[in-house]
Amino acid sequence: KNGKWDGPWEYYHDNGQLRHKGNYKDGEKNGLWEGYDNKGQLSYVGNFKDGKQDGLWEYYHKNDQLLGKGNFKDGKQDGLWEQYYENGQLKFKGIYKDGKTDGLEEHYHKNGRLRYKGNYKDGEENGLWEGYHNNGQLSYIGNFKDGKRDVLWEYYNKNGQLTSKGNYKIGEKEGLWENYSENGQLSFKGNYKNGKWDGPWEYYHDNGQL
């Protein structure tokens, strides 16, 4: 219409299967759009407004299970978003603001246990973050600042045993770091400077002897 796309349009895969369908208005996508894979399975459904994604969008796995859902505002992710594994188990949930992650974000293992959680600010990790093994044991705990690891971090194995600890500065290891064996004995320790080994290091036998 007047040289611009207008009304319903359909796009197809090379094998003839419908790929996308939806409406244009004054040359821009408007209203409900749907996408399909080359086997005819629904891959997404959502709305456009003046050529930008708007409102609730849903995405699907090839087995018809929900892959993810959330809202758009002026073409940017906004509000709560969730992603799912093919078995229907929640994989991720987090808050978006103006297309950037903002606030608490949580990721999950396939068995439903928490994988890691922490906060974002303006799209960057900030504050306390915690990670967990798939058996529920703490894997790591530490802080981020402006998207980079900062100050004390601790790492643990699946049995809950501390494996290493030390500080970061602007995302690089800094100062004293200690590593531990599976029996909890100090294995080695030494200092880092700007993320590189610096100065003398000490290594220990399983019986704790230097």
Secondary structure, 3 states (H helix, E strand, C coil): CCCCCCEEEEEECCCCCEEEEEEEECCEEEEEEEEECCCCCEEEEEEEECCEEEEEEEEECCCCCEEEEEEEECCEEEEEEEEECCCCCEEEEEEEECCEEEEEEEEECCCCCEEEEEEEECCEEEEEEEEECCCCCEEEEEEEECCEEEEEEEEECCCCCEEEEEEEECCEEEEEEEEECCCCCEEEEEEEECCEEEEEEEECCCCCCC
